[in-house]
């Protein structure tokens, strides 16, 4: 790892987080009829989280 960035493929996931990922994957299968890999689910979730953080920061500056 360089600096504070995560390694490209080594990441420990706690059981509670893995349970949530599995739940999200099951919902995607039920609602969309196909499975998505965990990388996509994590990227989308982090993207929404980053958007929320940016919005919150913007609201504090206003």
C-alpha positions as CSV (number, residue, x, y, z in Angstrom):
1,X,0.0,0.0,0.0
2,X,1.2,3.5,-0.8
3,X,0.2,6.2,1.6
4,X,-3.3,5.9,2.9
5,X,-4.7,4.1,-0.3
6,X,-6.0,0.6,-0.2
7,X,-4.2,-2.2,-2.1
8,X,-5.9,-3.0,-5.4
9,X,-7.2,-6.4,-4.2
10,X,-6.4,-7.2,-0.6
11,X,-9.1,-5.9,1.7
12,X,-10.6,-7.5,4.8
13,X,-14.4,-7.4,5.0
14,X,-16.1,-7.8,8.4
15,X,-18.9,-10.4,8.5
16,X,-21.6,-7.8,9.0
17,X,-20.5,-6.0,5.9
18,X,-20.4,-9.2,3.9
19,X,-23.9,-10.0,5.1
20,X,-25.1,-6.6,3.8
21,X,-23.3,-7.3,0.5
22,X,-24.9,-10.6,0.1
23,X,-28.3,-9.0,0.9
24,X,-27.8,-6.4,-1.7
25,X,-26.7,-9.0,-4.2
26,X,-29.9,-11.1,-3.5
27,X,-32.1,-8.0,-4.0
28,X,-30.4,-7.3,-7.3
29,X,-31.0,-10.9,-8.4
30,X,-34.7,-10.6,-7.3
31,X,-35.3,-7.2,-8.9
32,X,-33.1,-7.3,-12.0
33,X,-33.1,-11.1,-12.6
34,X,-29.3,-11.4,-12.7
35,X,-26.3,-11.4,-10.4
36,X,-23.8,-8.6,-10.1
37,X,-20.3,-9.0,-8.7
38,X,-19.3,-7.6,-5.4
39,X,-17.0,-5.0,-7.0
40,X,-19.9,-3.4,-8.8
41,X,-22.0,-3.3,-5.7
42,X,-19.2,-1.8,-3.6
43,X,-18.4,0.8,-6.3
44,X,-22.0,1.9,-6.6
45,X,-22.4,2.1,-2.8
46,X,-19.2,4.0,-2.3
47,X,-20.2,6.4,-5.2
48,X,-23.5,7.1,-3.4
49,X,-21.7,7.6,-0.1
50,X,-19.2,10.0,-1.6
51,X,-22.0,12.0,-3.3
52,X,-23.8,12.3,0.1
53,X,-20.5,13.4,1.8
54,X,-19.9,16.0,-0.9
55,X,-23.5,17.3,-0.6
56,X,-23.1,17.5,3.2
57,X,-19.9,19.4,2.9
58,X,-21.5,21.8,0.3
59,X,-24.4,22.4,2.7
60,X,-22.0,23.3,5.5
61,X,-20.3,25.9,3.3
62,X,-23.6,27.5,2.2
